[in-house]
Amino acid sequence: MTERKRLLFALRIAIWMLLAACLVLLARRLDWPTLRAALRGADLELLLLVVVVGLPGLFCSALRWRALAGAVRPVSLMTIVAVQCVSYAASAVLPVRAGEAVRFELLSRATGMGRAEAAGTVALDHAINGIVMFAFAAALPLLLPVPRWMSLLIWGGMAAAILFALGLLRLARAPSARERPGRIQHLIARLRGGLVGLRNPRVVVPALLYSVCAWVIEIVSTQIALGAFHLPHDLAHAMAVLFGLNLALVVPSPPANLGSFELGATMALVAFGGSKEKAAAFAIGLHAIQLSSTLILGAAFLPRFQKKSPETA
């Protein structure tokens, strides 16, 4: 193991230990009988509706990625949906968001696209998604009296997402004649091939619109889930939960984001005066619903990639 790998491994272990300590601290402050009562009192019909409403959001996310990947090589919507579902399921059983590697590997196999190009489309998809997420989050201080640290996180995250997109835009430019051929330059050239859509407004604008639709559906789905646990389910609280969740999921976490998901959702609700027990029940219930549907969809689409030949244009 190289020095860099040892350092990353040690950092990962340290983050997991910190996460575990936060969860233990939270667990010690919970009233467990109240938590169990909140779980038993959840509206199962509304939780089922969460799954149903979430499916159009999945297709909108797939349409966003398809718009970006289609600029490199034509790809069917069902292939994109299948790749997403299998990669999400892989993230549920593999640590440190390893499902992302599965994502571009499956896209490469299904379409014949180079792995570096496929990775470029995934990076571009995350950039578009991040910009739209922080644009929604920027409206949160107008709806709720958020803590100052959250406002700083929102605007800092928006700046980081824009800088990341600008970095990809610079990388997507045509190579300079001054660039000397080499291994690194060859890899960058291959990665650049997956970013060609970023320089085409006819690709970027639809991708942004699909992302907006996906986030609107996600907000509605979260509102329904909050209502299922008898928590405030207005627009502001749903956005606060989603923002807290996505911030927590940035941290390298165990498989299925166990712990970080619950911590992010719970802390977001508690920050706005919610009950710790009801917030924890909501986080556990929502995570269980999402994880179950993710694994079922992943298992359903996995056979599609067994001995699958690349798509042809």
N, C-alpha and C positions, 0 to 999 in steps of 0.2 A: 504494500500500500504506500503510495507516494505521500509526501508531506502535505500536499494540498488536499488529498482525499482524507487523510487523518484529521486535518483541521475541520473540514466540512462535516465529517462524522461526529467529531467532538461537539461542534456547534449544534448539530441536529439533536444530539443527546441532551445537551444543556437546555435547548428550547423545549424538548419533551418533558424534562424534569420540572422546568418552570411552569409549564402547562399543567402538569400533574399536581404541583403544589397549589396552584390557583384553584383547581377543581376540588382538592381536599379542603381548602379554606372555605370555599363556597358550600361544600357538602356539610361542613360542621355548623354552618350558620342557618341551615334549612330546617324547617319543622317537617319531618318526614311524614307524619300522619296527614298533615295538610297537603303535602305534595301528592300523596297517593289518592287523596280525595279529589284533587284537581284533575288527576289523570282519569279517575273513574267517571268524573262528571263531564268529560269531553263529549261533544256532539259528534257521533260517528258518521252521521249522514253528511255533515259539513266537511269532515275530514276526507270522506270519499269524493266530495265535490272538489276539494283541493287538487286531488289527482287528476280529475277530469278537466278542470280549468287549466291545469299546468301543461297539458298536452299541446294546445295551440302555441304556447310559449316555446316549447321544445322545437316545434316546426319553424317558428320565426327565427330562433337561433340558428337552426340548420339553413334557412334561407339566407341569413346573413353570411355564414361561412361559405355557402355555395356561391354567392355572388363574388366573393373574394377569390376562392379557389378556382371558379370557372374562368377567371381571367387568365389563368395559367393553362388549364386543360379542362375541357367539358366534363362535367360530372353530374350524375343524376341526383335528384333530391333524396330519393330513398337510400342511395349509397351514403350520402352525407349524414342522414338521420341514423343509419345503422352504425356508421363509424362513431358518431357522438355517443349513442347509447352504449356501445361496447366499451368505449374509452371511459365513460362515467362509471360503468360497472367495474372496470379494472381499477379505477381510483378508489373504489370501495374496498378492495382487497389488497391493494399495493400501497406502500407508504410514500410520502413526499410527492404527492400528485404525479406518480409515475404513469397515470392514465394519459397524461399529455404525450408521452413518448409513444404509447399505444395508439394514440389518435393520429399522429402523422405517419406512423408506420403502416397502419391500416389504409389510410388514404393513399399512400404510395403504392401499396399492393393492389388496391382496387382500381387505380387509374393508370398505373405505370409512371406516375409523376416521381421525380427524384425525391429522396428523403429530405434533402436540404430545402428543396422547393416546398415540399409539404409542410416542413417546420416553419418556413416563412409565412405560409398562409395562416398557420395556427397563431403565430406571433401577431400577425396583422389583425386577426379576429379578436384576440385579447385586447389589442390597442383600441379598436373601435368600440368594443364592449365596455372597456374601462372609461373611455371619454363620456359615453352616454350615461353610465352609472353615476359618475361624479357630477354630470350636468343635472341629473335628477336630485342627487344629494345636495347640490348647491341651493335648491329651493327649500330644504328642510329648515334652516334658520328662520325662514319667513313663516313657517307653519307652527313651529314649536320653539320655546326658549331653550335652545340647546346649550350645553356647556361650551366654554371658550375653546377647550382642547379639541372638542369635536369639530368646531368650525375651522380650526387650524388644520385638522386632519382632512377635512373635506377639500379645502382650497389647496392644501399641499398635495393631496392625491390627484386633484384635477391638473395641477401644474406638472406632476410627474407623468400622468397619462399623456398629456399633450407633448411633453418633451420626448417621451418614448415614441410617439407617433411621428414626431419630426425626425427623430433618429432613423426610424424605418424609412421615412420619405427620402432622407439623404442617402441611405443605403440603396434605395431603389433606383437611384439615378444611373444613367449609363456609365460604364467604367471609363476612367480617364486613360488617355494614351500613356500617361506617365507611370501607371501601375505596372509593375513588373510581374510576370507570371511566376507563380509559386504555389505551394500547398495551401497557404492561408488565403491567398487571392483567389485560388480555384474554388475553395469552400465558400467564400463570400459571393463569388459569381453565381454559384449554384443557389445559395440562399436568396440572392437578389432576384432570381427567377420567380420565386414565390411571392414577391412583393410588387409585381408589375401592376396589380390592380390599384395600388395606392395612388398612382399617378393618373388614374382615369376617373374623372368625376362620374361617369356613367356606371362605374362599379362602386365607388365610395358612397355616393348619395343613397342608392337603394340599400346598401349595407347598413348605413346609419338609420334609415327608416325602419328596416327590419329589427334593428337593435332596440329602437324606441318601442316598437310594438311588443317585443319580448319583455321589456322591463315593465310596461304597463300591465301586461298579463301577470307578471310575477308579483307586482304590487297588489293586484286584485286577489290573486291566490293567497298572498300573505294576510290580507284583510280577512278572508274567509277563515283561514287557520286561526287567527287571533280570536275571531268570533266563536269558533268551535270550543275554545278554552275560556270563553266568557271574559275576555280581556278587551280593553279599548281597541276598536278595530277601524278607526278612522284612517284617512290617507296619511297623516303625519306619523302615526305610530307604525304603520306598515312600512313606510319608507325608512324610519329609524331602525327597525329590526333588520331590514334587508341590508342597510348600510353597515350596521354592526356585524352582521353575519359575514359579509364579504370582506370586511377588514380582518376579521379573525381568520378567515380561510386563506389569507395571504401567507400566514405563518406556516412553515413546513410542519405537517402534523402526521399523526399515525394514520393507518388506513381508515377510509370512510370519514376522515376529519373528526374522528371520535374525540370528544372533549372540546376541541376548538369551536365546533358548531354550537354545542350547548352553552359554552362560556360566552361566545359572541352574542347569541340571541338573548340569553339571560341578562347580561350586563347592559345591553341596549335598552331592554324594558325597565330594568331597575333604575337606570339613569334618569328615566322620566317618571319615577315615583311608583312603579308597579310593584306588586307583591313578589318577593323572591320565589316563593313556592309555586305560584301560578306561572311565573315567567319560566322557571325550570321545567315545569310540566309541559308548557307549550313547546319549549326547545326539544325536550325528549320526544314528545309526540310527533312534532313536525319532522324531526330527523328520522324517526322510525318509518314514517310514511314515505318520505323521499327515498330513503335507503331501500326499502322494500320494492318500490316501483322501479328504481334504477336497476336493481339486480334482476328483476323480472324482464324488463325491456332488454337489458344487455344479454341475458340468456336467450331471449327470443331471436335477437338479430345475430348472435354469434355464428350460427351455421351458415350464414350468408358468406362468410369469409373463409370457409373451409374449401380449399382447392378452387378459390375464386380467381378467374382470369381477369386481367386489367380491362377496364371499359375502353371501348373504342369510340372515337369521335363520330 
